Structure formats: C-alpha cells, structure tokens
C-alpha cells in the first residue's frame, strides 16, 4: 500500500516521469478541464451570494478559490480512480 498525493501544476509530463523511481512510485497524470474563474456566478445565479460577493472582497476571493484547487480535488479523485481503479485499495 502506498500514499496518494495530488499535485496541481503545469509541469510537462516528461519532467514528472523523471520523478518516478525504481521503488515503484509512479506519476499518473489526470488532466481536468479548466473552469472559468467566474463559474461560481453561474452556479449561484439568483442567490444572495452574487450581491454579497460584490460588497465583500473577502467573500469574492473565497468564491474564486473554491473554483480552484478544492474543486480540482473533488473532481480529481473520481478522475484518478478511472485511470487507476485500485488507487484506494
């Protein structure tokens, strides 16, 4: 049994392949489609979140961040399981 690590980066696959070792560690790329930064506006359309985000920069930033790495993790794990079905076994 090994460890699972998600790396969010724009790195060429050949560079990642060099990180694999004889120990059995391997890098499995799982590309995710990019989301527009303002996708939260579509998802929250018709709610008070839009108005609140316009008034509070911190909330606006939080909504932007939620469409970034956390979203990638939620979408990334199912995508990784498709690539490597025994990933969590």
C-alpha positions as CSV (number, residue, x, y, z in Angstrom):
1,X,0.0,0.0,0.0
2,X,1.3,3.4,-0.8
3,X,0.4,7.0,-0.4
4,X,-1.6,9.2,-2.7
5,X,-0.6,12.8,-3.4
6,X,-2.3,15.2,-5.7
7,X,0.0,17.8,-7.4
8,X,-1.6,20.7,-9.1
9,X,0.8,22.1,-11.5
10,X,1.6,22.9,-15.1
11,X,4.5,20.6,-15.5
12,X,5.5,18.7,-18.6
13,X,4.8,15.0,-18.4
14,X,8.5,14.1,-19.2
15,X,9.6,16.1,-16.1
16,X,7.0,14.2,-14.0
17,X,8.2,10.9,-15.5
18,X,11.7,11.6,-14.2
19,X,10.3,11.7,-10.6
20,X,9.3,8.1,-10.8
21,X,11.7,5.8,-9.1
22,X,12.6,2.1,-9.0
23,X,10.7,1.9,-5.7
24,X,7.5,1.7,-7.7
25,X,6.5,5.3,-7.3
26,X,4.7,6.5,-10.4
27,X,3.1,9.6,-11.6
28,X,-0.3,9.3,-13.1
29,X,-1.5,12.4,-15.0
30,X,-5.2,13.2,-14.6
31,X,-6.0,16.3,-16.7
32,X,-9.0,18.2,-15.6
33,X,-10.9,20.6,-17.8
34,X,-10.4,24.2,-16.8
35,X,-13.3,26.1,-15.4
36,X,-13.8,29.8,-16.0
37,X,-12.8,31.8,-12.9
38,X,-16.3,33.2,-12.6
39,X,-18.1,29.8,-12.8
40,X,-19.4,30.5,-9.3
41,X,-21.5,33.3,-10.7
42,X,-23.3,30.8,-12.9
43,X,-23.7,28.2,-10.1
44,X,-25.0,30.7,-7.7
45,X,-27.2,32.7,-10.1
46,X,-30.3,34.1,-8.5
47,X,-29.0,33.8,-4.9
48,X,-27.8,36.5,-2.5
49,X,-24.2,35.3,-2.9
50,X,-23.7,37.4,-6.0
51,X,-24.7,40.6,-4.3
52,X,-22.7,39.7,-1.1
53,X,-19.6,39.0,-3.1
54,X,-19.8,42.3,-4.9
55,X,-19.9,44.1,-1.5
56,X,-17.3,42.0,0.3
57,X,-13.9,41.4,-1.4
58,X,-13.0,38.6,1.0
59,X,-16.1,36.6,0.1
60,X,-15.4,37.3,-3.6
61,X,-11.9,35.9,-3.1
62,X,-13.2,32.8,-1.3
63,X,-15.6,32.0,-4.1
64,X,-12.8,32.3,-6.6
65,X,-10.6,30.0,-4.5
66,X,-13.4,27.4,-4.2
67,X,-13.4,27.1,-8.0
68,X,-9.6,26.4,-8.0
69,X,-7.7,23.6,-6.1
70,X,-10.5,22.4,-3.8
71,X,-12.7,22.0,-6.9
72,X,-9.9,20.1,-8.6
73,X,-9.6,17.8,-5.7
74,X,-13.3,16.9,-5.7
75,X,-13.2,16.4,-9.5
76,X,-9.7,14.9,-9.4
77,X,-10.2,11.9,-7.2
78,X,-13.0,10.4,-9.3
79,X,-10.9,11.1,-12.5
80,X,-7.9,9.4,-10.9
81,X,-10.0,6.4,-10.0
82,X,-10.9,6.0,-13.6
83,X,-7.2,6.0,-14.6
84,X,-6.1,3.7,-11.7
85,X,-9.2,1.7,-10.4
86,X,-7.2,0.1,-7.5
87,X,-5.9,3.5,-6.3
88,X,-7.7,3.4,-3.0
89,X,-7.4,-0.3,-2.3
